[in-house]
Amino acid sequence: MTAGRINLLHLNIRQKVIIGLTACILAIGFIGGLSYTYLAQIETKQRFVEIADDLSNTILEIRRYEKNYLLYGSADDLKENRRYIQLGLETLDKIAPEVKSLKIAHQFPLFQKEFLAYRQLMEELPQSGGSRSRVEEQLRERGKKLVDLSHYLVKFERQRILEIISTLKTQLLSSMVVFLGFMAFFVFIVSRKIIRPLRVIEDTTLRIADGNFRPLPVLDTRDETQRVVEGFNRMVAELEKRQDQLVQAKKMSSLGVLTAGIAHQLNNPLNNISTSCQIVLEELGHGDLDFLKRMLNNVEQEVIRARDIVKGLLEFSRVRDFELKPTTLEEVISRSVRLISSQVPPGIDVVQEVPPDLVLQIDAQRMQEVFLNLLMNGVQAIKEPPGEIRIAAHADPGGRDVVITVEDTGIGIPKEEIDRVFDPFFTTKEIGAGTGLGLSIVYGIIDKHHGSITVESKEGEGTRFLIRLPFQLPPNEARLSP
């Protein structure tokens, strides 16, 4: 019994809809059938009432000619009386089959009996002789009873028609209330089990399009909705995995662009190390000791410089889980500027205006990817030097967010395209010059940091990206993994 109840509670949506629609169809069929039966009864009774009215009028005509005959003894009145009696008997024979289905059926034999008795008395009246007064008295009694019975038949059936109509109204009203209640329950089920999950999925789809891959909560409904949500969460996890792969691919692409510049950057410290070593070798036997120490110190500084360049490159390329931790913003931006510096043509200045004591809860590697993308876009937007790329940061007046701006003096973005710059695979660059993933990845990383990014641009004047990041995150969000 318990298992059956549990199975009933956990029917899938299709079964619930089929059961609901079947119950609705059966209810409509039952109500329609019952209403049709009532209407058929009303039709039958209405037809009987019409015939009964005609019969009542016939009886009144019989009585009228009866009285005329008794008063004047006219043979024509007697003839008309008999004609109407015959008409009444024919009417009784006509309605006899229909009367059997009516509640008045038990009165009908009495009515026929009285009618026949009345006809018998009318037949006896002309030959009654000395007993005429007795026959007339009996005739009047029979006639009065016939009138009363005919009126009773009509009144009874009309009353039954009114009762059926009242019952039909009550039944229709009750059916309407029950039907509306059922439909309200059905709408509630559809809204709760279908429309609301679909709306959640729709909102989540829009959220995923913005780069937020937080999964949906799975409710234990044991129907298609639960399976759809579970499948949707698997899709979200796969999308997040693919996005991480795209981020890494984009990072590798950026590394390819940076490699030539990094080689040039490494050339300088290596040349200095080589020159210092040659001088030390020449002066090793007879040179000044302090001078040799300075040369060796130069070698050490250039080794540290080369190590920092390689370290920055390795930090940028390494795959790590997403992790928010306190990080100095100025350090992340400076490292990004150093990595991109080899790609900055002469005549383009990169200006930093970032307080050294600004500490945020961020993933340094991901934020470095953000700044590298924005800096590279700025460099590519300045077609002909001179130009300037400015990175600035400050706490907003409320003290809850940090506002970071990255602006350039490049060619700008067309007005009709500015709303699409964060869409995946959308690019304003020439074919082959960009994948259209850079700003989409930037948007996803900023969103993952619970921040926001907007863009302002004027063609021919430059572009300005504005990033807002929270100072502090809730404790349970301080450390996240994808």
N, C-alpha and C positions, 0 to 999 in steps of 0.2 A: 504493500500500500504506500509506504514512504517513498520507495523507488519510483512508483508511478507518479506520485505528486511532484517529485523532483524533476522527472522527465517532462511533465506538463509545464513546470515553471521555466524550464530551460529549452523550450522549443526554439528553433531558429526563426529568423524573421520571415522567411518564405512560408513556413508552417503557420506562424501566427497570422500572417496576412491571409492565407488560404482559409484558415479556420474562421477568422473574422468575417471575410467576405461570404463564406458559406453560411455562417450564422445569420448574416445580414440578408442574404437571398432567401433563406428559409423563413426568416421572420417576415420579410416582405410578402413571400408567397402565402404564409399562414394568414397574415392580416388581410391580404387581397382576397383569398378564398373565403374567409369569414365575412368580409364586407360584401362580397358577391352573393353569398348565401342570404345575408340580411336583405340586400336589395331585391333578390329574387322573391323572398317572402313578402316584401313590401309590394312588389309588382303583382303577385298573386292576390294579396289581400285587397289591393286597390281595385283590381278587376272584379273581385267578388263584391266589394262595396258598391261599385257602379251597378252591377247586376241586382244586388240587394236593394239599391235605391229604385231601380226600375220596377222590381217586384213590389216594393212598398207603394210606389205610385199605382201599380196595377191593382193592389188590394184596396187602395183608396177609391179607385174607379169602380171596383166591385161593390164596395159599400155604398157608393153614391147611387149606382143603379138599383142596388137592393132597397135603399130608402125610397127612391122614386117609385119602384114597383109596389112597395108596401103602402105608399100614400095614394097612388093613382091607379094601380093595377094594370099598367100599360104592358102589353105583350112585347113592345119594342124594348122597354127597359129590362124585361126578363131576358130577352134575347141578348142584349148587350152584356148583361150580368154574366150569362153563361159563356159568352165569347171571352170575356176578361178572365173568368175562372179557368177556361181552357188555356189561355195565354199564360196565366200564372203557373199552372201545372207543367206546361212545357218549359218554362223558365227554371222551375225546380229540377226537372229532369236534366236540363242543360248544365246546371251548376253542381249537380250531385257528385260527379267525379272529383271536382276541386275541393268540395267541402270536406272530403275524407282527410285531407292534409291539414285542416284547420282545427283550432281548439274548439270552435263552435259546433264541431261535427256531432257531439252528443245531443245538441238541441235540434238538429235538422230532421230526424225521424218524427219528432213531436210536431214540428212545423208541417211536414207532409201529412201527418195524420189529421191535424186540425183542418188543413186545406181540403182533404178528402171528405171529412165530416161535414164541413161547411157546404161543399158541393152537394152532398147527399141531402142535406136539409133544404137547399134551394130546389132540388128536384122534387122533394116531398111537398113543398109549400103550396103549389097550385092545387093539389088534390087533398089537402089536409082537412078540409071541411070543418067539422066542429072542433077539431084540435088545432085550428090555425093559430090561435093565440099562444098556445104552448110552443108550436114550431117557431113562431116569430121570436119568442123570447130566447129559445135556444140558438136561433140564427144570429140574433144580436150578440149574444155571449161569444159565439164562435167567431163572429166577425171582429168583435173587439179584441179577442185573443190573437187573431191573425195580425191585426194592426200592431198590437203590442210586441208580438214575436218578430215581426219585420223590422220594427224600430230597434228592438233589442239586438237583432243580427247586425244591423248597420252600425249601431253605437259600439257594440262589442268589438267588431273588426276595426273600426276607426281608432278605438282606444288601443288595440293591439298594434296598429301601424305607428301610433305615437310612441308606444313603449319601445318598439323595435328601433325607431329613429333615435330615441333617447339612448338606447343601449349602443347603437352604432356610433353616436357622437362620443359617448363615454369611451367606447373601445378605441375609436380613432384618436381621441385625445391621449388616452393612456399609451397607445402604441407610439404616438408622436413623442411623448415624454421619454419612453423607453428607448426609442430609436435615437433621439437626440442625445440621451445619456450614453448609449452605446457608441454613437459617432464621436462624442467628446472623448470617451475612453480610447477609441480607435485613433483619433487625432493625437491624443497624448502619447500613445504607444509609438505611432509613426514619428512624432516629433522627438520623443526621447531616444528611440532606438535607431532611427534612420537620419532624420534631418539634423539633429544636434551633432551626432558623430561626423556627418558629412561637413557640417559647418566647421567643426574642429579640424578636420582634415584639410578643408579649404584654407583656414587661417594658418595651419601649420605649413601648407604648401607655399603660401606667400612668405612665411617666416623663413623657410628653407631657401626660397629665392633670394632672400636678403642675407643668406649665409649663416643663419642660426640653425644648427643641427640637433637641437635638444629633442629627444624622443617623446612620443605621446604616452601618457599613462594608459595602461591596459586594464580595462575593467573585466571582471569575471562574468560576462554575459552569456558565454557559450553559444554565440550565434555568429552570423556573418560579420557583424560589426567588430567583434573581438578579433576574428581572423584577418579582417581588413587592416585593423590597427597594428596587429602583430606584423603583417606583411609590410605595412607602411614603415614601421620602425626598422625592419630589416633593410628596406630601401634607403631610409635615412642614414643608417650606419654605413651602407655601401657608398652612398653619396659622399658622406664625410670622409670615408677612406679615399675615394676618388679625388676629392678636393685636396686632401693632403698630398696625394700623388701629383696633382697638378701644381700645387705649391712647390713641391720639391723639383718638379720638372722646370717650372719657371725659375726656380733658384739656380738650377744647373745652367739654364739659358743665360741668366744674369752672370753666372761665373764665367761662362764662355766669353761674354762681352768684356768682363773685367780682367781676364787673363793677361791680355797684351799690356794693359796698364800696370798690372801687378808686376809683370816681368820688368817693365821699365822702372817701377818703384824699387824693385830689388837690385837693379843694376847700379843705382847710385851708392847704396851702402856697400855693395860688393866691390865697386871701384875704389871707394875710400879705404876699405879694408886692405885691398891689394896694394894700393899706394903706400899706406902706413907700414905694411909688412916689408915692402921693398926698402923703405927708408931705414927701418929697424935693422934689417939685414946688413945694409951698407954701414951703419953706424955702430953695429954690435960690438966691434973690437975696441974702438977708440972713441966712441961718441959720449956725449954728456948723459949721465944717468937720469937726470930730471927730464931731459928731452925725450929719452927712450920711454920713460913712464908715460909722458903725455901721448906719445904715439900709440902705446898699448891701450891707454884709456880710450883713445879715439876708436881703436879697433873694437874694444868692448862695447862702446856706445853704438857703433854701427851694427854690431851683431845683435844687440837688443832691439834696434830699430827694424832690422830684417826679421827678427823673431816675431815682433809685434805685427808686422805686415802679414806674415804667414799664419800667425795665430788668429788674426781677424778673419782671414780667408777660411781657415778651418772651422772657426766658430760659426761662420755664416753658412757653410755647406753641411754641417753636421745635422743629422735628423734626431730630434729629441721630442719627448712628449710635451704637450702644452702645459706650462707651469707659470703661475703668477707668483711673483715674489718681489720684495722691495728692491727697486733698481733706480740708480741715478739716471735721470733722463738725459742729462747733458753728456754722459759717457756713451750712451747708446747712439745719440745723434753724432757725436764726434767720430765714433768708430765708423758710422755709415758714411760720413763725409770723407774720411781717409780712404775708405774702400773705393769711393766713386771719383776721388780726386784725379786719378789718372785718365778718366774719361771726360773731364771738364776741359774744353778747348781754351786756349789763351783768350783773355778778354771777358770771360764769364767769371764773375766773383760769386763765391758761396759764403754768405754772411750768416753767422750764428749769434742769436740773442737768447740764450737759454741760461737761466740761473743755475749755478753749479750745485745748489743745495736742494733742488727739486727732486724728491723721491716719490716714485709711484709703484703701485702693485701691477707689474707688467711682465710679460714674457719677452725678455730682451731680444732673443733671436727673431721672434715674429715681428716685433716692432722695428727691428733693424731692416727686415724685409720691406716693411711699410715705407720707411724713410728712403731706402734705396730706390724703390719703385717711383716714389714722388720726385726724388732728385733726378733720376734718369729721365722722367717725363719732362721735367723742367729744362734739363740740358737739351733734349731733343726739340723742345718747343722754341728755343732761341736759335733761330736759323742762322742769323748773322750777328756775331758779337759786335760791339760790347753788349753785355747783359748782366743780370743779377738774379741769383736765387737766394731768398732770405728765409731762414728757419727761425721762428721766434716762439717762445712759450711763456705763459704767465698764469697765475692762479686767478680764477674769476672772482668778482667782488664777494660772492656768497661763500667762497672758501671750500666749496664741495667738489668743484671740477677744475681740471687744468685745461687751458685752451692752447692748442699748438697750431700755428699757421705755417704753411709752406707755400710761398708765392714766387712767381717768376715774371720776367718781363718779356715773355715769348709772344707767339702769334695769337694765342687765345683759342677758345673753343667756340664754334658756331652756336648761336642761340638755339637753333632747332635740334642740336645734338647734345646739349648740356645735360638733359634729363636722362640720357642713356649711357653716360660715361662709366657707370658702375655695373652695367649689364655684362654678363659673361660673353666673351668673344666679340664684343663691340670695340672697334678701334677707329680713330680718325686718321691713323697713319696710312701710308701707302701699302699696297699689297706686298707681303713679305717682310715689311718693316716692323710688324708687331703682331702678337697673338690675340690681343684684346682681353687677356686674362689678368694683367697687372693690377688695374684698379678694382676689378672684381675681387681679387684676392685681398687687396688692401681693405676693401669694405668688410669682407668676412672676418679678417683679423681684428679690425677695430670693434666690430659687433661682438666678437668673442671676448673682448676686454670690457664689455658693457658700456662702450662709448658710441660716438656717432661721428660721421664725417660728411661734410657738405662741400660744394664747390661753387665758386663764383668766377665768372670769366667775361672778358670783353675782347672781341676780336681786335687784334692789332695792339692791345695794351698789356695782356698777360692773364694769368690764371692764379687763383688763390684757393688752396684747400684749407679747410678749417676743421680741426680734429678736437673733440671734447672727450677727455678721459676722467673717470672718477678718481678722487684722491684715495678713498678707502672702499673696499668691497666687503659685503657681509662675510663673517667668518667661514661659513660653509662654501663660499665661492672663492676664497683666497687662493685655493689650489685646485686647478681643474686639469682634466685630461680629456682628449677628444673622444 
